[in-house]
């Protein structure tokens, strides 16, 4: 039986244009308190979802636990859906070179950079879509480097039966507290694992709390510190995931395709959300509202969460969450 994410979905955001509500985005959101209890929820906090790229920090934890030895911007890039700007690509090249590998070893789906200027520059130089410029190349470079460190084969590193991917399954189950009941293929070609929004939030809260403890040298702590310290490498210029982490000290956040977002706070509180129609348009506004409910000063995230609705190039409305301080 196919699990239907629409069950129990509720309005998360309304799109205001002029003096009318033009559109409504439904979905699910959960805000966890530091002790793991539900502070606020709309829809079903236990909705089973594909976390998409919000899974990357947990994939990185598995890599560190199995031999990957990177930190700082390098590790942040392993967790990233980067915009494909030149400084992002330099880090990917460095990760590969450090493992004795090249761009030819990457098996992620070729694509243009997410950043429009970077994509235009690639076209102007006569280049086409490439695995290097696809937003998941940092993760794939990290996977390849992990395989080299562990003595595993690299030509089949995307096979769900590969030791690396089995390690990711084990890490995801442990971090979320939820069994991985479904496996498919993500857009980049890597195995994609199911979880629940509550489980995803739980994992992010643990990562952020571990990173906040200076005595904690665990893989989750290392991942959280790298992401919080290098938010530009997790996203890029103009990206809301970068803006949120720059605005809130110690925040660990990761956007995911098809309307997913997850974030953890240094006190262990956390947020996870899924927009029902897969749209990215309301994600920032909903995350800002959820972080405010989690205890973040709304003024800190107002800018990152602001999503204007334009008419003739100027704001004539906004996307507004259905909950939180501005509801």
WORACOR-V33849 format. One record per helix or strand of 2 or more residues. SS is the DSSP state (2 for helix, 1 for strand). FROM is the first residue (numbers start at 1). LEN is the number of residues. If there is no record, write none. Layout:
ss | from | len
SS | FROM | LEN
SS | FROM | LEN
//
This chain:
ss | from | len
1 | 10 | 8
1 | 20 | 13
1 | 38 | 5
1 | 48 | 3
2 | 52 | 14
2 | 72 | 7
2 | 86 | 13
2 | 103 | 3
2 | 116 | 9
2 | 137 | 14
2 | 163 | 14
1 | 183 | 3
1 | 191 | 6
2 | 197 | 16
2 | 219 | 11
2 | 231 | 4
2 | 240 | 8
1 | 252 | 5
1 | 260 | 5
1 | 270 | 6
2 | 283 | 11
2 | 298 | 8
1 | 308 | 4
1 | 314 | 8
//
